[in-house]
Amino acid sequence: MSATPSRGSESEPATTEQRRETNPDERNETPLPWGKLSTLLAVRLSESVNFMFLLPFVYQMVKDFGVAESPKDIAFYAGLLFTSFSICQTIMVMHWGRLSDRIGRKPVIMIGLVGNLISSVLLGTSKTFKAAIIARSFNGLMAGTISVVKSVVSEISDSLTVPA
């Protein structure tokens, strides 16, 4: 019985080093670009934070708008305000992907980030429920760049940085 583990057995997945040894063309592939990945992580994190930042104060915000009479009504209007983001994001995610194929990934991500900034400011300065719904919906329209971020991650990865 041999003391060294067998390489390339079908029961064990190949490690990165084993793949490099068996395929000489993969030896010169680049390491994972952590600078680009950290930027994409920040973009992805900003979209998640943008979605959730309203949660702590949405009840009080709707109450201050004066559109609801009872706590049950306030919860209903808060739900409308909160879900308008998700509905608009779902509608736009495919359109952002197509646009990124035409004009590029980076411009689409930048447009989305600037749109999220503007819509967040508009939401924060809203004086009426209608203005808040419009701002939150616009926020969702601008936040559909999740597919673009995933596309960039797949484009900057190679066969050695993807799980086997």
C-alpha positions in Angstrom: 0.0 0.0 0.0 1.4 3.4 -1.0 1.8 6.2 1.4 1.0 8.9 -1.1 -2.6 9.6 -2.1 -3.5 8.6 -5.6 -3.9 11.4 -8.1 -6.7 11.6 -10.5 -8.9 8.8 -9.0 -12.5 9.1 -10.1 -13.8 9.2 -6.5 -11.7 12.3 -5.6 -12.2 15.7 -7.3 -9.1 17.2 -8.9 -7.5 20.0 -7.0 -6.3 23.1 -8.7 -2.7 21.9 -8.7 -3.7 18.5 -10.2 -5.6 20.3 -13.0 -2.5 22.4 -13.7 -0.4 19.3 -13.9 -2.7 17.4 -16.2 -3.5 20.4 -18.5 -0.3 22.4 -19.4 -2.4 25.1 -21.1 -3.9 26.1 -17.8 -0.6 26.8 -16.1 -0.5 30.5 -17.2 -4.0 31.5 -16.1 -4.3 34.5 -13.9 -5.2 34.4 -10.2 -8.5 35.7 -9.0 -8.7 39.5 -9.4 -9.5 40.5 -5.8 -9.6 44.2 -6.7 -12.4 43.8 -9.2 -14.2 41.3 -7.0 -14.1 43.6 -4.0 -15.6 46.4 -6.1 -18.3 44.1 -7.3 -18.9 43.0 -3.7 -19.4 46.6 -2.7 -21.8 47.1 -5.5 -23.8 44.0 -4.6 -23.7 45.0 -0.9 -25.0 48.5 -1.7 -28.0 47.1 -3.5 -28.8 44.8 -0.6 -28.5 47.7 1.9 -30.5 49.9 -0.4 -33.3 47.3 -0.3 -33.3 47.0 3.5 -32.5 50.5 4.7 -36.1 51.5 4.8 -37.2 48.7 7.1 -36.3 50.3 10.5 -38.4 53.5 9.9 -41.0 52.6 7.2 -43.8 52.3 9.8 -43.1 55.8 11.3 -42.7 57.2 7.8 -46.1 55.9 6.6 -47.6 57.1 9.9 -46.2 60.6 9.4 -47.6 60.7 5.8 -51.1 60.5 7.4 -52.5 58.1 4.7 -53.6 55.4 7.3 -56.0 55.7 10.2 -55.2 52.5 12.1 -52.0 50.5 12.8 -53.4 47.8 10.5 -53.7 50.3 7.7 -50.2 51.6 8.4 -48.8 48.1 8.1 -50.6 47.7 4.7 -49.2 51.0 3.3 -45.8 50.2 4.7 -46.0 46.8 2.8 -46.9 48.6 -0.4 -44.0 51.0 0.0 -41.6 48.2 0.8 -42.7 45.8 -2.0 -42.8 48.5 -4.7 -39.0 48.2 -4.8 -39.0 44.4 -5.4 -41.7 44.5 -8.0 -39.8 47.2 -10.0 -36.5 45.4 -9.6 -38.0 42.2 -10.9 -39.4 44.0 -13.9 -36.1 45.6 -14.8 -33.5 42.9 -14.1 -33.7 41.4 -17.6 -33.6 44.9 -19.3 -30.5 45.8 -17.4 -28.8 42.6 -18.6 -29.7 43.3 -22.3 -28.6 46.9 -21.9 -25.2 45.8 -20.5 -24.7 43.6 -23.5 -25.1 46.6 -25.8 -23.3 49.4 -23.9 -21.1 47.5 -21.5 -21.2 46.2 -18.0 -19.4 49.1 -16.3 -21.7 51.9 -17.6 -24.8 49.9 -16.6 -23.5 49.3 -13.1 -22.6 53.0 -12.7 -26.0 54.1 -14.0 -27.6 51.8 -11.4 -25.5 53.1 -8.6 -26.1 56.8 -9.4 -29.9 56.0 -9.8 -29.9 54.3 -6.4 -28.2 57.3 -4.8 -30.7 59.7 -6.4 -33.8 57.6 -5.6 -32.6 57.2 -2.0 -32.3 61.0 -1.6 -35.7 61.4 -3.2 -37.2 58.9 -0.8 -35.7 60.5 2.2 -37.1 63.9 1.2 -40.6 62.6 0.3 -43.4 64.6 2.0 -46.3 62.4 0.7 -47.0 58.7 0.3 -47.3 59.1 -3.4 -43.9 60.7 -3.7 -42.4 57.9 -1.5 -43.9 55.2 -3.7 -42.6 56.9 -6.9 -39.1 57.3 -5.3 -39.1 53.7 -4.0 -40.3 52.3 -7.3 -37.6 54.3 -9.1 -35.1 52.9 -6.6 -36.2 49.4 -7.6 -35.9 50.2 -11.3 -32.3 51.3 -10.8 -31.4 48.3 -8.6 -31.9 45.6 -11.2 -28.2 45.3 -11.9 -27.7 42.1 -10.0 -27.5 40.1 -13.2 -24.9 42.4 -14.6 -22.7 42.0 -11.5 -23.0 38.2 -11.8 -22.1 38.5 -15.5 -19.0 40.4 -14.6 -18.0 37.9 -12.0 -18.3 35.1 -14.5 -16.3 37.1 -17.1 -13.4 37.8 -14.8 -13.2 34.1 -13.6 -11.3 31.4 -15.5 -11.3 27.6 -15.3 -9.0 27.6 -12.2 -11.1 30.1 -10.2 -14.4 28.3 -10.7 -15.2 25.3 -8.6 -14.6 22.0 -10.4 
